[in-house]
């Protein structure tokens, strides 16, 4: 029971860290993009596609996509990898012969996928 609690708490901390990482990267991206927009000539903003509202909307959508990519894709990948490694370690402790078979078959599965 304590192991399950610690594992759940570890996943919570990992999700929280990836969320804060995504927010930090979004903030940096917005600042750099805004500095880039401010360096453009005023005639650039006369085109309807480059109106300030359109640019801010695109900037918001891009940062949301960046944040979602970091929190979902990268977070899920690291969680799956961590779960796989923990499973291998626990399997070696419980039944080493069975885990050797699983490792061999997982290599076969990974080669078939890629």
C-alpha positions as semicolon CSV with decimal commas, in nm:
position;residue;x (nm);y (nm);z (nm)
1;X;0,000;0,000;0,000
2;X;0,281;0,239;0,085
3;X;0,454;0,160;-0,245
4;X;0,139;0,247;-0,442
5;X;0,107;0,574;-0,250
6;X;0,470;0,664;-0,317
7;X;0,436;0,576;-0,684
8;X;0,121;0,786;-0,718
9;X;0,285;1,075;-0,535
10;X;0,587;1,045;-0,765
11;X;0,364;1,065;-1,072
12;X;0,188;1,366;-0,922
13;X;0,522;1,543;-0,868
14;X;0,633;1,454;-1,220
15;X;0,312;1,591;-1,372
16;X;0,340;1,906;-1,163
17;X;0,702;1,956;-1,271
18;X;0,617;1,911;-1,638
19;X;0,329;2,157;-1,603
20;X;0,559;2,418;-1,449
21;X;0,820;2,346;-1,719
22;X;0,557;2,396;-1,990
23;X;0,441;2,723;-1,834
24;X;0,797;2,850;-1,806
25;X;0,874;2,764;-2,168
26;X;0,548;2,924;-2,279
27;X;0,638;3,242;-2,092
28;X;0,985;3,251;-2,250
29;X;0,835;3,185;-2,595
30;X;0,581;3,465;-2,552
31;X;0,846;3,713;-2,442
32;X;1,075;3,634;-2,734
33;X;0,787;3,644;-2,980
34;X;0,662;3,976;-2,844
35;X;1,013;4,123;-2,867
36;X;1,027;4,002;-3,228
37;X;0,688;4,159;-3,306
38;X;0,795;4,489;-3,152
39;X;1,104;4,498;-3,374
40;X;0,895;4,492;-3,696
41;X;0,819;4,805;-3,898
42;X;0,474;4,961;-3,848
43;X;0,370;4,878;-4,205
44;X;0,389;4,509;-4,113
45;X;0,082;4,551;-3,890
46;X;-0,127;4,716;-4,165
47;X;-0,187;4,381;-4,335
48;X;-0,507;4,222;-4,201
49;X;-0,329;3,891;-4,142
50;X;-0,078;4,070;-3,920
51;X;-0,319;4,276;-3,714
52;X;-0,231;4,291;-3,343
53;X;-0,537;4,084;-3,247
54;X;-0,452;3,815;-3,500
55;X;-0,089;3,805;-3,389
56;X;-0,181;3,780;-3,021
57;X;-0,433;3,506;-3,097
58;X;-0,173;3,305;-3,287
59;X;0,082;3,364;-3,012
60;X;-0,165;3,235;-2,752
61;X;-0,254;2,927;-2,957
62;X;0,113;2,847;-3,025
63;X;0,206;2,867;-2,657
64;X;-0,093;2,651;-2,559
65;X;0,016;2,388;-2,813
66;X;0,373;2,403;-2,682
67;X;0,250;2,360;-2,325
68;X;0,025;2,067;-2,420
69;X;0,306;1,899;-2,610
70;X;0,538;1,916;-2,312
71;X;0,287;1,806;-2,053
72;X;0,120;1,528;-2,248
73;X;0,369;1,377;-2,489
74;X;0,691;1,419;-2,295
75;X;0,528;1,351;-1,960
76;X;0,358;1,035;-2,084
77;X;0,678;0,913;-2,245
78;X;0,877;0,957;-1,926
79;X;0,601;0,799;-1,716
80;X;0,586;0,495;-1,943
81;X;0,963;0,460;-1,944
82;X;0,976;0,492;-1,566
83;X;0,698;0,238;-1,526
84;X;0,878;-0,003;-1,758
85;X;1,206;0,030;-1,566
86;X;1,035;-0,007;-1,228
87;X;0,850;-0,313;-1,362
88;X;1,175;-0,468;-1,481
89;X;1,341;-0,404;-1,143
90;X;1,048;-0,545;-0,947
91;X;1,027;-0,839;-1,184
92;X;1,395;-0,917;-1,130
93;X;1,335;-0,919;-0,757
94;X;1,027;-1,142;-0,777
95;X;1,093;-1,383;-1,066
96;X;1,421;-1,334;-1,259
97;X;1,362;-1,607;-1,520
98;X;1,024;-1,470;-1,622
99;X;1,158;-1,118;-1,652
100;X;1,435;-1,236;-1,887
101;X;1,165;-1,377;-2,114
102;X;0,971;-1,051;-2,097
103;X;1,282;-0,848;-2,182
104;X;1,352;-1,072;-2,481
105;X;0,993;-1,046;-2,604
106;X;0,983;-0,669;-2,551
107;X;1,284;-0,636;-2,784
108;X;1,090;-0,834;-3,042
109;X;0,783;-0,614;-2,997
110;X;0,987;-0,293;-3,023
111;X;1,157;-0,417;-3,342
112;X;0,817;-0,498;-3,493
113;X;0,675;-0,158;-3,407
114;X;0,965;0,040;-3,549
